[in-house]
């Protein structure tokens, strides 16, 4: 989450839109390793979806990295149901049908009083802003240095490509910035600094 929010301040390169290719589609080349000898035991990915703003802005962040179980991001109408549940609003008939499916998917649950509750942690706008300020202060010395190292790597990486592929190589800077954190998460797991229960998921709802 910190990376997603700070990438505009610390990104090693500007992200440029991928132009249409000869077939009219937008796609690009990506590099792959010839074997898995250098593959990390952990991968990091994030999906973000928003509601349709009918009753306030709410975002669903889903993080994917082993050994967390896969968690499908929600559709906008499902996030609207979460928003209503969190705010103790009455659900209409259509929302009740959606809620029933979300209970089966473990996004919602019924408590001991048979009330529908959200199983996903929720950040209010104030809590989210407080979190970001705290996290940025904690990493104030680290992030600029980290970005500088990624820029050095990216400069050497770009030199490996012919001129016509330079833009594609520069665009990869954002992905390298995020992907390098795989090593940190991998180290934490390998050395027992964190423990993730089997079947656990990693997601959060954030009020905007």
C-alpha positions, 0 to 999 in steps of 0.5 A: 500500500505504501508503494502504491501511494508513494510511487508518484513521489519516488518512481524511478521513471515516468510511466508512459501509455503503451501506443497501438502496435501494427495490429491496432492493439496495445501490448508490449514486450516483457523480459523473462528469465531463461530458467528458474534459478534466480526465482524468488519464492514469493511474488507480489501483486496488487489489484484495486477496484472502486465502487460506483460512488453512489453512496460514498467512495470506497476502494478494495485493495487486494494483495497477492503474494505467497503464501497468502491465498488468492482473493478475487477483487470485488466488483463495484456493486459488491463494494457498494454493499460493503459500504452499506454494511459498514455504515449500518444502512438497510440493504434493498432486495437486490443488495440482499441477494448480492450479500448472500453470495458475498457471505458464501465468498467470505467477504461478509459474514453473520455475527452472533446477533445474525447481523451482516458484518464485513470480514475485511478490515476497513480504513476510514479516510482519516485512518488511511491518511494517518497511516500514510503519514506514519509510513512515509516518516518511517521510510523517509531515509530509505525510499529516496535511496532505494529509488536512486539504486533502482535508477542506477540499475535501470540506466544500465538495463536500458543500455542493453536494448536497441534505441527503438525499445528504450521506451519499453525498457524505461516503462519497466522502471515502475515494475522493477521498483515494486518487484524488488520488494519481493526480496524483503518479503521473502527474507521475512518469511524465510527467517521467521520474522513474519508468520502467515497462517494457511489460507489467509488472505490480504486485502483491505477496504479504504474510504476515499 
